[in-house]
């Protein structure tokens, strides 16, 4: 398929002597592994791990509701997943209805980019690095209201779309996306991205 990766979990946990057991399977698209830049692959892995962590925390919270044991209680959830808390408690949505992409875009985009920053080309100027990392962070989150909000706040979402595509497809040239002007990019020279390790 066209998916770069998927994360599956039954969201079940078990707790034994204070240790939580949780299982998730992340499947990466072989085409992405072979053809995308290293930074794009890493951002995809981090994105999928974030899905798994959100599911884990929800399961731990459900365990706390049932047993009042464990550290993932209502206060923890309110502090770490405020959008989850608001939608679950105030709007009565079930966990399957709450979009983890919205949580990532609203609460964790800066954390996401900080995780990848240390792996970026050390010769890249910080403004280039930060723009590309921000673009990669938003790569899987464009269907969210958080994405719409950054555009309304004046962020150049056209640039982020082009940068994300350049990282995924090793683009060199001038590209555009719907409702955006053409932007010239070179994944190696202007964006300082790293080709895949084949």
Order of alpha helices (4+ residues) and beta strands (2+ residues): beta-beta-beta-beta-alpha-alpha-alpha-alpha-alpha-alpha-alpha-alpha-alpha-beta-beta
